[in-house]
């Protein structure tokens, strides 16, 4: 076994999930993530945790969705998750477009039926990660060897040092009231972050962070006004979407367009009322990620990027007692814009990032 797989497992179990003796762990294993699952299972046994492993296959899920006429809440799975302390998702499938022929209507129905299950997962110490597979390398346009190097450069980081740096961005957002994003001629978006709590997403549940790799600071914006273009291509519901343009008025999307598969964005927006509002503003800060790979787990964490998510907001972005104010939706769909050129990010009128460089980094020009 590649030593980096064992190192990945150690970061996941010790730094990210903080697994302790006696923890009940549910691990969902993707089709191609078997080697990582073996390494994780070994560590969980050494830690004295109790493991339940399940098979997570997009092809299996596709077969079920296409054959079903209606969907009911999976109460049996929810009971399992409600008895779970730590939920680990080890992603890595055989076909990144396995769900491409599942209709939008079916996606919406399944999402609505699974809403309580998703909430139960959110109540655990959950962490999602990915094992480098051939299908993901192909999607990224890379050789398998090069893709492995890319993945481990992003995951095997000095997370404590990165957490300290990202703490600066969290402080700016926590103390600020308004964020403005300007990029090129087609993006000028204002949003409020007042009465919100930014999350220093340092790849550990100790930071309210649940992705490995991570490396972003995110909050829940509101009162959005303006237009934003997302120029980073990505696959949504099995279809390639490119150059998405959203216009917000009174905190809701009132107009949208896309250069490719525009209907996918329309289907997302039609999911429910909350899908037309933004649930997240994220600022990428992981310099170990140096290229786009059409994988949201990596692309949204990349330095030189900003992303918004349509739909559900996270409770962690709300002060205690205000969680009921968060935007609720059956979807949470991230869209990314490249801010490496002709761009600036302002907090209360002060430029904190220009052309991808933060004000505390070398090369920043105020």
N, C-alpha and C positions, 0 to 999 in steps of 0.2 A: 504493500500500500504506500502511495505517495505520502511522505511525511507531512506535506502541506494539508492533506485531508485530516490527519490527526490534529494538526494545529488549528484548523478551521473548527473541528469539533470541540476543542478545548476552549476556544474563544466563545463559541455558542453556549456551551454548558456553564462555564465559569464566569465570564464577563457579561455576556448578554442576558441569559436566563437566570443566572445566580441560583442554580439548582442546589438544594440542600438535602441532607439525609431525610428520608421519609416523604419527600415530595411525590405526588402522584402526577406522572408525566404522560401526556398523550402526544404521540409523534405521528404526523401525517407524512408519508414518504412518497415522493414523486417517482415516476417510472424509472428515471435515470439516476436517482439519488441514493441508490443502494450502498455504494461504498461509504458515503458520508454517514448514512444511517447506522452502518455497522460500527463505525468509530464512535458515534454518539452513544449508541446502546452500551458499548463497553464502558464508557465514562460514567453513564448513569448507573450502571451496576456497581462500579467502584464507589460512587457517591452514596449508595444505599437508597436510591430512588426506586419507585415502582413504575414500570413502563407498560403502556399499551400502545402498540404500533398499528397503524392502519395504512392502507394503500390509497394513494391519491393520484388518480389518473384522469387526465382530460379526455382521453378516448373513452374510458368507461363512463364518465359523466355525460359525454356527448350522446352515447348510445341510450342512456337512460332518458335524457331530455327529449330526444327525438321520438322515443317510443311512448312517452307519457302524454295523456290528455289533460291532466290537471295535477296540481301539486298541493300537498299538505305539509304542514310543519313537521320536520323530522324530530319528533319529540324524543325518540329513543336516543338519538345522537346528542340532543340537547342535555339529556340527563347525564350522559357520559361526561360532557364538557362541564356541566355544573359540579361534577365530582372531581374535576381536574384542577391541579394547582398550576401546572406549567404546560402550555400548549406550544409545540414546536412544529413548524411547517417547513419541510425540506423539499424545496421545489426543484424541478428538473425533469421535463417530459421528453417524449420522443418526437412530438410534432407541435410546434408553437402555434400552428393554425388549425388545430384539431376542432375548435369550436366555430369555425368560420361559417358553417352552413346551418347553425342553430339560429332560428329566427329571433328578432328583437322581442316579439311578443312572448316567446318562450323564456327568454332571458329575464324579462320583467316579472313574469309569473313565478319563476323559480326564486328570484331575488326576494320578492315579497314573502314567499312562503318560508324562506330561510332567515328572515330578519331577526327573530328571537334567538336563533342559533348563533348568529353573528354577534349579537349582544352578549351572549354567554361566553363566547370566545374572548371578547374584549375584557371581560371581567377576570380572566386568568392572567398570569404572567406569560404572555404569548410573544413568540419571536418567529419571524419568517426569514428564511435564508435560501440560498440557491447553490446547488452543486453544478459545476461547469460540465455541460453535456454537449454532445455533437450538434444537437438541434439548436441549442442556444448559440454555439459558435457559428453555425451556418446563418442564423438570423442576424448575427452581428457582422457577418461578412469577414470572418477571421478563421484562421486555421485552429484546430483543436488545441495545439500547443500554445499558440499565442493567446487564445481565449483563456486558457487556464492561468497563464501569467497575469492577464488582466484581472481576473476574478480575485486571485489571491493578493494582488497588489492593493485591491480595494478593501479586502476583508482583514488581512493580517497587518493592521495598523497599530500605532501607539495611540490607543483610544483615549487614554487619560490626557495626553497632551492636546489632542484634537478637541476633547470636551472643554478644556480650559479656553482654547481659542474661540470656540463656538459660544461660550458663555458671554463673550463680548457682544455678539449679535443678539443674543437673548435679552441682555440688559437693555440694549437700544430699543428693542420692540416693546419690552415691558414698560419702559418709561415713556414711550412715544404714544401719540394719538392718531396720527395719519401717516400712511405710507403711500408714496407715489412711485409708479414704475413708468419710465419713459424709455422707449427703444425704437430707433429709426423713425419713420414717418407714420407708422401704423399702430403704435402702442403708446397710449397715454391713459393710465388707469390710476384712479385714486380710491383708497379704501381706508376705513377706520380700523384700528387695532385697540381702541380704547376699551378698558374693562375686560381685557383678555390676558391670558398667561401664555407666553411663548415656551415651547419645549426645546431644550437642548438635546437634540436627537443623537446621542453618542453611542448608539447600538447596545444599550443596556436598559433593562426594566428599571434599574435604579435611577435612570434619567427620564422615565416615562417614554422610553424609546424601544421600538419593537421590530426593527429591521436590521439585518446583518447582511451586507454592509449598510451603514447609515452614514451620517455626516451632513445633516441639514438642521436648520432651525426653522420651526414652523409654528404658525398661530392660526386662529380662526378669524378671518376678516369679516367685516360687515359694512353695509352702506356703500357698496361698490358703485362707481360712476366712471364711465369711459369705455375705451376700446382696447383690447389686447389681442395680439397675434402670437400664436404658438407655432414656432417654425421648426421644432424638433419632431420629425416623423416618429410615429409609434403605432403599435398594433393594439387595437381595442376590439374586444370581442372577436378576435381572429381575423380582423381586417385592418389593412394598412391605412392610417389616417394621416394627412399631411396638411400643413399650413391652415390650421384652424383659427378663425377670427370670431371673437365674441364681443358683443356690445352690451354693456350693463347700464340700466337705468333703474333708479330706486331699488338697488340691490338685487335685481333680477336680470337674467339674460333676455333681451328683447329682440336680438337679431344674431344670426350665426351664419357662418359660411366655412367651407373647407375646399381645398384644391383637389382632394381625393377622398372618396367615401364620406361625403358630407352627410349622407343619411344616417350614418352611425352616430354622429353627434346629435342629430335630431331625435333619434331613438333614445339616447341617454337622457336628453332634456325632457322627454315625454314620460319618463319613468314615473314620476310623481311630482308634487309641487316643490319639494325641496331640491330636486335635481336642477332647477333653474337658478339656484343660488350657490355661492361658493362656500365650501366647507373648510378650505385650507389655503393658506399662503405659505409656501415653503421656499427657503433660500439654500441652495446647494453649497457645501463647503468642503467636500471630500476631494482633495487634490490628488488622491491616489487613483481617481477615476478620470481618465484623460481622453476618452472618446465616447461617442454615443453608440449604443449597441441594441437599440430597440427593446430594451428591458427596463421597465419603470423602476425596478428595485435599484438599479445602478444609475440610470440616466437622471433621475430627479435629485440624486445626491451629488452629482458632479459640480465642482466649482465652475463658476461662470454660467450658472443657470438659476432661473426662478420658475416656480411652478404654482399653478392653482389647481385645486380639485373641485369639481362640481359634485354637489351632494353632501353627504353626511360629514358633520364636524365631529371632532374628538372631544370627549369630556375633559381630557387633560388640559385643554386650552381655556377652561373656564374656572374662575375662582369658586371655592366651595359654596354651595347653596345656589349657584346660578346655572348649573348643568342643564336645567330645563330650557334655557334660552338657546341652546345650540341648534343649529340647522339639522333637521332629521330627514333622512332619505334612505331608500333601499340601495343607492349607489354611492360610490366614492371613486370618481374617475379623474386621474391626474393628467394635466396637460402642461407641456414644458416649453419655455422660451429661452433661447440662447442670448445671454446678455454680455458676451465677450467683446462686442464692438458697438459703438454708437449708442450706448445705453447708460442709464444711471438709475440708482435706487435711492430714494430720499425718505428720511424719517423726520417729520415735522419740518420740512423744508431744508434739512441738512443732508448733503450727499454723503452716504455711507458706503456706497459702492459705485465705481465708475468703470465701464468697460471690463467688468469681471473682477476688478481688484478692489479689495476692501481697504478702508482708510488706514488700517494698521499694517498693511502689507507693502512691501517694496514695489514701486512702480505706480502707486496710487497717485492720481492727479486730481486734486480737489477742484 
